[in-house]
Amino acid sequence: MERNVERKTQFDLSGRIALVTGASRGIGAAIARSLAAAGAHVVLSSRKIDGCQSVADGIVAAGGSAEALACHIGDLDEIAAAFARLEERHGRLDVLVNNAATNPHFGPLIDTDLTAFQKTVDVNIRGYFFMSAGGARLMAKGGGGSIINVASVNAVIPAVNQGIYSITKAAVVSMTKAFAKEGAAAGVRVNALLPGLTDTKFAAALIQNKPVLDQALAHVPMRRAAQPDEMAGAVLYLASDAASYTTGTCLNVDGGYLIA
């Protein structure tokens, strides 16, 4: 059966509620602005509310609709409280972007201590899992929705000195496919974005070290790092009706890094 959807409305998110984690800066902030520009009411979250409030205020000043919410996805109680507040305040959730992540250890994999290991797993795997579970439950009540997990090209090719981070991002890819299979019957689509090297504070250790940056860019056909805004269009697609038959996929936005 053909879907009679006008092209101009495929990316329209008017009336939808979107939650973006790690939205105080970088890729998360860019995604939040893009979803708001498409008409969604965006709930921006991070461990500390101040940064998200600043981005939310900017969205509202530009004519969009947004609010800030403090939520540390490494804390299961905070995750539960965040979804309870969303349901109480909005009664629904249409889009969830799991973007918050951590990478406390930069160095040889065998030198990863238990503290860094546990923190990375708690946020990047456990946090994504319980955010996805909570989001999928709330979406199912409203007839469906879209979850987008921000993974990394490191999920496919582990990066030197980013071993445990790469391992957790590979888990996010597998998690995406598992949730996609189980969520489809409830109308919940689940996909992943795999960013390449992006000019953010999170990647500052690479971006600001010219020899390391040059070495990294030697493997990127476009020979440059991305800007955060260049990730937002892919997320808008996955969140929108334009991707209504897309689930369980990984969308690489990497300047060609993963070209075989």
ABEGO torsion letter per residue (X at the ends): XBBBBBAAAAABABGBBBBBBGAABEAAAAAAAAAAAAGBBBBBBBABAAAAAAAAAAAAAAGBBBBBBBBBAABAAAAAAAAAAAAAAAGBBABBBBABBBBABBEBAAABBAAAAAAAAAAAAAAAAAAAAAAAAAAAAAGEEBBBBBBBAAAABBBBGAAAAAAAAAAAAAAAAAAAAAAAAAGBBBBBBBBBBBBBAAAAAAAABAAAAAAAAAABAAGBBBBAAAAAAAAAAAABAAAAABBGBBBBBAGGAABX
